[in-house]
Amino acid sequence: MEIEKLVRKNILQMKAYSSARDEFTKSAQEMLFMDANENPFDSGYNRYPDPYALNLKAKISEVKQIPQENILLGNGSDEVLDLLFRLFCEPYKDEVIITPPTYGMYQVLAELNAIELKKANLNVDFQLPTESILKAVTSATKMIFICSPNNPSGNLMSVQSIKKILTSFAGIVVIDEAYIDFSDRSTFTNELNFYPNLVIIQTFSKAWGHAGIRLGMCFAQESIIQLMNKIKPPYNINQLTQEKALAVLENHSTYKNQIQMLVSERELLANKLTQINWVAKVFPSDANFLLVQVDDANLRYQQLIDFGVVVRNRTHEVNCKNCLRISIGTPDENLYLMDIIKRLK
Ligand SMILES: Cc1ncc(COP(=O)(O)O)c(C=O)c1O
């Protein structure tokens, strides 16, 4: 597959921003920096950060067993998603396909970038409607977004369906694995060598516990990563984030333990919720939240707010009538939630 054929022409033709520091060859310690109009007095943060976050990428590469050349970092996965739109989709001309109910930013970014959005709704069991997706493809379709585990339904998508789409579609297939660490399924990053059109997104905001530092990861073949590097804001990962993320990765075991606890809390909470008489269904989840169908989502949402608990009302999403999405809290928070829920009439 020739990736260049999918890329916007202006991006292939444009010259990337280059700072003088991109051109120096000696190590940073040996240089006197008088090129970037920074304040020279050392505050620990007076210099611009490494534009490619190479130390951080080296650590991510080691932890995830993915070569550095296949990694791009973004200011949250939302920036990664935006870069993908801008790299591949020509405004007012190209199309993307999403599978509602799914993460809302795909639609927001399509609208922001003036890209036609085609929807192939997930089946009632929230699985991919593979044939409808492939039927919706036209010569203008550049990307298909698959969220697995899916937000808000919480389920993993069938591997067989994903592979069928990867092999049948001649554009980019983006698999958003924001919640993959909460599932037993192995990541699609293991498949990068087999599918040149595969782009995977992960994040520090969920299992890695650092939504506040805004760090998203993109894994793809090297030519895609190079083009994304060309168009990303030069210093998109700030110094504080680079340092904090390195510390987080060094502390791997803390997050492994938290994930285990959240997964067991998820199962416990699901069990308890099914015993509530106004709960109609708790959908199986491979993520750190539960989609729960109740008798009246608007009423239950408001009652929980009155007790100071904020959940997400998803009742207007496709196939989510009267559904609330509840994030798994700490064991104490979950006990508190159940305490309130048991009292609601
Ligand atoms: C499926 C999915 N992708 C991406 C994101 C955004 O991640 P980030 O915080 O890295 O921008 C979210 C956040 O809720 C999400 O649910």
The ligand as an SDF file (V2000), in Angstrom:
LIG
                    3D

 16 16  0  0  0  0  0  0  0  0999 V2000
  -12.2350    5.8990   23.1780 C   0  0  0  0  0  0  0  0  0  0  0  0
  -11.4970    7.1090   23.6350 C   0  0  0  0  0  0  0  0  0  0  0  0
  -10.4720    7.5660   22.9100 N   0  0  0  0  0  0  0  0  0  0  0  0
   -9.7760    8.6420   23.2820 C   0  0  0  0  0  0  0  0  0  0  0  0
  -10.1130    9.3290   24.4310 C   0  0  0  0  0  0  0  0  0  0  0  0
   -9.3550   10.5770   24.7690 C   0  0  0  0  0  0  0  0  0  0  0  0
   -8.1430   10.2750   25.3130 O   0  0  0  0  0  0  0  0  0  0  0  0
   -7.1000   11.4040   25.6980 P   0  0  0  0  0  0  0  0  0  0  0  0
   -7.3560   11.7720   27.1120 O   0  0  0  0  0  0  0  0  0  0  0  0
   -5.7790   10.7160   25.4890 O   0  0  0  0  0  0  0  0  0  0  0  0
   -7.2690   12.5710   24.7640 O   0  0  0  0  0  0  0  0  0  0  0  0
  -11.1820    8.9160   25.2120 C   0  0  0  0  0  0  0  0  0  0  0  0
  -11.5610    9.6550   26.4200 C   0  0  0  0  0  0  0  0  0  0  0  0
  -12.5470    9.4530   27.0700 O   0  0  0  0  0  0  0  0  0  0  0  0
  -11.8930    7.7640   24.8020 C   0  0  0  0  0  0  0  0  0  0  0  0
  -12.9410    7.3050   25.5000 O   0  0  0  0  0  0  0  0  0  0  0  0
  1  2  1  0
  2  3  1  0
  2 15  2  0
  3  4  2  0
  4  5  1  0
  5  6  1  0
  5 12  2  0
  6  7  1  0
  7  8  1  0
  8  9  2  0
  8 10  1  0
  8 11  1  0
 12 13  1  0
 12 15  1  0
 13 14  2  0
 15 16  1  0
M  END
$$$$
